[in-house]
Structure formats: C-alpha cells, structure tokens
Amino acid sequence: MDLINVVDFFAVAIPLLYAGLVGLYAISFFGDKPFANRLKSPALIATAVLHLVYIGLRTAAFDHPPITTVFEIMTLLAACIALGYTYIELRTGATNTGFFILLLALVFQVVSSLYIKDLTDIAPILRSRLLGFHVSTALLGYTGISLSAVYGFLYLMLYHDIKSSRFGLIYHRLPNLEMLEKMSYKAAVLGFFMLTVAIIVGLFWLPRAFESFSYWDPKLIGSLVIWVLYAVGLSAKRKLGWQGRKTMIVSLVGFGFVFLSMTVVNLYMSGFHSFE
Amino acid sequence: MNLLSLSISHHTASVDVREKMWLSVDETKQALQQLKKRYFNECVLVSTCNRTELYGMTSTVQYQDGELKKFLIDFKKAGDNVRPEHFVGSFAGGAVNHLFKVAAGIDSMVIGDIQILNQVKKAFNVASEVDALGPILNRLKQSTLHVGKRTRAETTICEGAVSVSYAAVELASKIFEDLSKKSALLIGAGKTGELTVKHLMGKGIGEVRVANRTRAKAESLVSSFGVGSVVDYEDMVDGLRAVDIVITSVNSPSYIVQPEDVHKVMKQRSNNPLFIIDIGVPRNVNPASKKIDNVFLYDIDSLGTIVDKNLGKRKAEIPKVTTIIREEMVDFFRWYNSLQVGPTIHEFRDALEAIRQEEVQKNINRFRPEDRELVELVTKRIVNKILHQPTTTLKRAAENGIKGKETIFRIEALRELFGIKGDRKDRNEE
C-alpha cells in the first residue's frame, strides 16, 4: 500500500519536474539567463534519473512493466526521449535544442500521468518476455522518430530563416543546419531500424500468441504505413540524393503518423492491440 | 589629479591628417623619453591607425597645452598637415573617462572593435619598457584592462559581424558544421572577396580555390593567401560542383551564373548545400537561383542588412558599457584618493590610538587608582613618539606638493603594513 502511495506521488511529481525543466530550457533559450544556462543540464540529469526511479517503482508496485496500456507506454516514451536527449546533449555539447525536445517529453508525460491507472490485474499474455521485447523496440523506434522530427522541425525553421534573411532568436541560438540535419538523420535511422525489429517480432511471433490477432489491426496498419514512409524517405536520401528540406518534411510527416497511431488509433479504434 | 590627455582621432581629423601622427614602436619610445624628460612624471602614448593619444601625469598644474601639441606635431614633422586644432585635450576624470571609453571600444570608428584593447595594452607595455610608467599609470593600466575585460564579458557590444566579409563567414558557420571539411571558391578579385576568404581561412576552411579572368591575378592571390589552387575561369560554373562556398566578385554587366547552371550543379553535387556570396556590383548571380533547394544565395545588400542590424545591437549596448566605465572610475579614484597624505596620517593615528585605548582599558585595573592617569599619559606619549617619524616624513613630501613614486610607495606600504584599509579596494595584478 505504501509503495503505491509513493508511486502515485511520483505520478504527480514527474510531470511537474518536466514542466520545471522545460521552463528552465525556455528561459535559457529565449532569455539567455545565466542561472538557467547553468542549471538546466544538472536538472535534466536529475529529472531523467527520477523518471527511471518512477518506472522502476511502478514496475515493482504493480508487478508488471508499464507496457500494458497506452498511458503506461507514454511515460516510457517520455523517459526514452529524455534519455535520448541527455545522451545527445552530453555527446555534442549543444544545449539549445533541449526546449523543443523536452517539450515533447512533457506532453507525453502529462497525458500519461492524467490517465494512468493503478492496474494490478493484467492479462497473463502481457507478461511475456517477447512481448516486452516487441514493445521496447517499438518504443525505441518511436523515440528515434520523435527526435528526428524535432530536429527536422528545427532544421526547417532555421532553413527558412536563413533563406529569407531573418536573423532572430532561432538563428542565434540553434546549432548549424548541417548538424541539425545529421541529428535528424541519425535519429531516423535508429528509429527505422528499431521499428523494423518491432514489426518483424510482431508479425511472426505475436499471431501465435493472440487468438484475436488480425492483420487488419489499425495499429499494425498504422505502423506499416510509418515504416513504408521512412523506408521511402531514407532510400530517397541514399539513391536520389535528397537532402535538407525534403527529407526533413518526410521526417515530420512520419512523426505525424506516429502521433496519430499513439493517440487516435489507441484511444478510438478497437483492435487486438488494446488490452484494457 | 594632474592627469592630462591629448587625442587626435577619427572624431577630429580625416585619415590623411591623422595618419601623419601615427607613431611606430620606436618612435613611441623616443617620444615618451623626451616627454618624460620635459613635462611628465609618467606618460603613455597610444597610436593606432585611427588615433594617436597621449596620457601624462604632470608635476604641476601649470602645463602648456599648446606646447604639448606643438611638441607632438614637431616630433612627427607633420606641421604641413596637422594643426593644433586637430587635437582635443581633457583633464583628470575626463582623461580617465576617455581612456576607458577607448579601451571599451565605444570610441572606435566601428563600435565594439575588439582590437583596440590589445593595442592599448601594448601601448602601456611599450611605455613600461622605457620606464615611463609610474604607480598612477600602472594602476590606470590595470583599471583600463579591467574595463575592457568586463565590457567583453558582461556586454554583447563586441558580438555580431559588422563587416560584409565577416557577416558572410558567420552565415557560413550557421550553415555548415565544420568548415575544415569544406572548400571555397573565389571568383574574381576585389578587397571584400579577398577579406572574406581570409576570414574563412581564419575559421579553418579546408580548401581554397581562385578563378580569375586574368590567370596571373588568380595566381598572385593564391600566393598571397599562402594556400589554395587556381581554377580556369572558363570552367568556373563547373567549379561550383566541387566546392561548398562560392564568393563572386566579378566586374560584369550581366549575370555570370544563371539558375539553370545552379540547378545542373546541384544535381551533380547530389544536393549538398551550396552557399553563394555574391559581392559583385552589379550582381554576378541571378537572384532567381535563390529559390533552388539547399542553395543559400546572399548579395551585398542582404549582407549589408545583417551588418546594419548588428551595429544597431551594438549601439544599444552602450549604456551598459557606460555603467561599467563609471563603476571602474569610482574604483580608480577611490584608490587615487587614498594616496593622499593627510587622510593617511589621520587614519594611521586613529589606528594606533585604537590599539592604545584597547590595551589600556584591558589592563587599567592592574594599576592603583592614583597611577591610572599616569598610565594614560605615558601610553599616549609612546604612541606619539612612534607616530612622529613617519608623520613628518610623509608631511614633508606633501608640502612639496609632489605625488612622486616614492611618496606613493610609502603611503601604500604604510597602509598595507598597518592594515589601514581606508576606502580603497584591493585588486590583484591583471
């Protein structure tokens, strides 16, 4: 009982922490205030660590990893985005894109915390190891796609500003175009690879485990559409020499589908992917 | 304070006048030695391409402003071009304020010019080499450098490109990640194009190529850069294929690069971003090329807009710089005022008296009541005796009215040894 209280406390505290973190990154980005510049990176690491603690506690308290409902998955996705960004920030030293990426993590975490339920009774099938593998690869895929989209979005903003000789905040604070494009591309490749693994596992193993499995499941179709889109985008970059603006637009469209798949499909369409 | 300054600068004289007053390091040393012999206890000469300035501490207030101007003009034998009216002078606080403004770059032709601080520093070092600096100017040097450092650290007055060539380089580093992996092609000659390439080289550009209608010109440019290769002018458009940055500055009545060319080249270079800096007047590159994906085309006007904006931003920082200057002036004069003999003696006396009273109070009960008055008297007498020698020495110096090196040294030593802080703040050597 006590553990569940702690988990409930964390469920409230984590989105607040993200809000504070996004606030710090915003002050640093828009106002360039020294205290925010100094504090934001330590705050990022602290938040990411506490988020992992939350996920760990949640797993222990309810005796299953938080992968059984879309809201449980959303907090995982938020954590993956935050961790992915932490890695990028430590690796490149570029701290000014954090506001945009962490904003995404904040959105996912807020939605998760608002609707997440304390479930202890879950279908036994959801305790399968392979399902865990399927979900975590799909999550990493979505994380890659999300990061790729944010960098794509930043690229397009900066691209547009440079082309039209507007030299405002975006121009002064963002890293250079080449770097943004590289980040977006790397994240897309990672996302695509992970999504491929998730789909293969899903298609070949899960039909045997679920009686209700159907190839017409909306989530499955959605994922395939996303996969095809990225496959086309990545090969156009390779084969047709697509660069810059076009590939970024593909990345953003792909993310749009992911977002739809996470929200509309999960909430309003029925299929074997919903287990509640 | 008997600090005076004379200045001839872009505010007071045109370049053909003020260049006559430019002093080389050797000339500066010679002039300083003569100036010190004739007029000053301490002096320094700052000479750059935009200004020549003299700062000196005199022994007496009576100095001949005209005589100094004449000395400087005669020293450079520049009587034909330079007249005394080309100089402006200021005194004491005004002179300090002026020096601080110069060091902070707000008196420069281009506001926020960062080179000036190094030039000022160098000027003080040169003066120090010929022993023209004393305690006052040494302290003034520290304060001046401090003003410069704070200006750079606390304001953005030095930020943002304020020349067309530098604006182009700044843009390049917003487009490309690592310039050392990129190459640039300069088409045509011209000062701005050349400067742009030099700035790019300063940022570590990987490769430089030059194309010119006259091949010999291209060759001489390459040798002046010290690196690079020459490209045939006829293959110029083809040359766009292999480079990332193109600078065109050709005298041509019509466009030398058309959108079709750029289109073709972009395909060949598999859409890798191409940054074209067109500084030709009239323009060399058809502006319609701007619409092509991954082509970043800038002409001299759009670069000029960047420069104007940055200049505006720098101007907006001036109030912050003025505040820094005021703070540093307060600090400098606080130190300067603490050098006065009268207050120093007074504070010294107070310090010793405080010690005496404390000890007497602590121990007075050990004496019989009838002896206590005597204790007061004796201890007072001891303190007075101790005070006598240092006080008279300092007073004698004060009566001479000279703030010589020796006097200042003594005052500083006294204050430090006896821990008499006064108002002054200590600061480490810069």
Contacts between the chains, C-beta under 8 A, distances in Angstrom:
chain1	res1	chain2	res2	distance
A	158	B	174	7.5
A	162	B	171	7.2
A	162	B	174	6.4
A	162	B	175	6.7
A	162	B	296	6.1
A	163	B	290	7.3
A	163	B	296	6.7
A	165	B	298	7.6
A	165	B	302	5.0
A	165	B	305	6.5
A	165	B	306	7.5
A	167	B	306	6.3
A	167	B	309	6.7
A	171	B	174	6.6
A	175	B	177	7.9
A	176	B	173	6.4
A	176	B	174	5.2
A	176	B	175	6.1
A	176	B	176	6.2
A	176	B	177	5.3
A	177	B	174	6.9
A	177	B	175	5.1
A	177	B	176	7.6
A	177	B	273	7.0
A	178	B	175	6.8
A	178	B	176	5.2
A	178	B	177	4.0
A	178	B	178	7.9
A	178	B	273	7.2
A	179	B	177	4.7
A	182	B	177	7.2
A	241	B	267	7.7
A	241	B	270	3.3
A	241	B	271	5.0
A	242	B	271	6.8
A	243	B	270	7.1
A	243	B	271	3.9
A	243	B	272	6.4
A	243	B	273	7.2
A	243	B	293	7.8
A	243	B	294	5.7
A	244	B	271	6.9
A	244	B	273	6.6
A	244	B	293	6.4
A	244	B	294	4.7
A	245	B	293	5.5
A	245	B	294	7.1
A	246	B	293	7.0
